[in-house]
Amino acid sequence: QKEVEQNSGPLSVPEGAIASLNCTYSDRGSQSFFWYRQYSGKSPELIMFIYSNGDKEDGRFTAQLNKASQYVSLLIRDSQPSDSATYLCASRVSGYSTLTFGKGTMLLVSP
Amino acid sequence: GAVVSQHPSWVICKSGTSVKIECRSLDFQATTMFWYRQFPKQSLMLMATSNEGSKATYEQGVEKDKFLINHASLTLSTLTVTSAHPEDSSFYICSACCSTNNEQFFGPGTRLTVL
């Protein structure tokens, strides 16, 4: 059974700090991984995706993938109160279009 | 990212009526569209996968006769909640796939309230 696990949080960090969000997955056939941000009452919006081992940076966001450990993370540098949201991790198995979502981690950035 | 629209953004209806929700991909052709449901403070739940021109694939526990899905073109999918009841009140979100990197892009969601 495909599973994506995330700590529900909330993860509280002060403004300007680095927020580290973690995700593990069970299906070794997973090839692509996505991070979505969801504000309360809104739909998810894609932050970034990663499919190769290592780091991928986009502005203040860095996604990290370790396929051997089946671990994906998202680092948010210089966290802002506007980053306060629920962050969803999702995986996709090669050849399939469906995503398996984790339940999300709530991030709270305090001013 | 790609733009996906949903209409209506919210709807209130009486119990027993049917409600149709439209999902459109505005700037790319979506070979596949997905319908999700999300209850307050709960995670996204995939209801069905819809491929253009073919029958939708429903997830276990989702009644296909109650949640009718039509994907008539590469830019439009519709979800009809038939004979809606208060327990169907939820946030319904569609997503469209697939662009270059096979990402899913979400519509803004439709909040359904059944009285």
Chai-1 contact restraints between the chains, C-beta under 6 A:
chainA,res_idxA,chainB,res_idxB,connection_type,confidence,min_distance_angstrom,max_distance_angstrom,comment,restraint_id
A,S43,B,I93,contact,1.0,0.0,6.0,A-B,restraint_1
A,S43,B,F106,contact,1.0,0.0,6.0,A-B,restraint_2
A,S43,B,P108,contact,1.0,0.0,6.0,A-B,restraint_3
A,S43,B,G109,contact,1.0,0.0,6.0,A-B,restraint_4
A,P44,B,F106,contact,1.0,0.0,6.0,A-B,restraint_5
A,L46,B,G1,contact,1.0,0.0,6.0,A-B,restraint_6
A,L46,B,E103,contact,1.0,0.0,6.0,A-B,restraint_7
A,F49,B,N101,contact,1.0,0.0,6.0,A-B,restraint_8
A,F49,B,E103,contact,1.0,0.0,6.0,A-B,restraint_9
A,S97,B,T32,contact,1.0,0.0,6.0,A-B,restraint_10
A,S97,B,C97,contact,1.0,0.0,6.0,A-B,restraint_11
A,T98,B,T49,contact,1.0,0.0,6.0,A-B,restraint_12
A,L99,B,Q104,contact,1.0,0.0,6.0,A-B,restraint_13
A,F101,B,L44,contact,1.0,0.0,6.0,A-B,restraint_14
A,K103,B,S43,contact,1.0,0.0,6.0,A-B,restraint_15
